[in-house]
Amino acid sequence: MSTSSTGGPKRRGVLFDVDGTLIDSSYFHALAWWQAFRREGLDRQLSDIHRSVGMGGDRLIQHLVPDCPDEMQEQLKAAHGAVFSTFWPSLRPFDSARDLLAACSDAGLAVGLASSAQERDLDVSRRLLDAGTSIDAWTSSNDAKESKPAPDILLACLGKLGLEPADVVFVGDAVWDVKAAAAIGVPTIGLTCGGISEAELRDAGAAEVYDNPRHLLEKLESSAIGRLTAGTPD
């Protein structure tokens, strides 16, 4: 279990998705998948790919290429990873992402990065965030059998933090984030900076929606995270 600055355990926390939520990477992922599909002779509309980003790679492929052979799935995932790595120098954290993590930590909340990204991609994101001790735990695709919208990665992050679903709020940018959290009864704060509209996030069940990390940080006290620190989460 993570501990507070006073040495006691952190009894509540916030889980954050990373891609499209803290790091401006959703469209780079969509383009990398588009190029991967094209390499295999598959023509998929870029907008459809973008709306599938947030799923794990296996589920994204199954969603866009039903009955895809196992060998092709592996080739597609490898191609996506290779293309996406060429975009690493272009990745940037969203404005105030680091400050948002710090504010949650300073409020006595455990902070977890509930990401299903490949470990090497997550390492890049963590270096970009440069959040230091504000982050108590993180996950990658290695930590869960099933990817979003299954809740496995959130449960893995909760396990690392020593918290229960009733103790946390989740912050994400995709419909799949909202569905994964809802599966275990965790309320989601949606951010539209990943390119998914407020209406879509609310229709999926998001409790609140903000523009980006900076907007959430500005409204933190009145948000579900603020109520969590007061001990009255919705």
Buried (B, 14 or more C-beta within 10 A) or exposed (E): BBEBEEEEEBBBBBBBBBBBBBBBBBBBBBBBBBBBBEBEEBEBEEEEBBBBBBBBBBBBBBBBBEEBEEEBBEBBBEBBBEBBBEBBEEBEBBBBBBBBBBBBBEBBBBBBBBBBBBEEBBEBBBEBBEBEEBBBBBBBBEBBEBBBBBBBBBBBBBBBBBBBBEBBBBBBBBBBBBBBBBBBEBBBBBBBBBBBEBEBBBEBBBBBBBBBBBBBBBBBEEBBBBBBBEEEBE
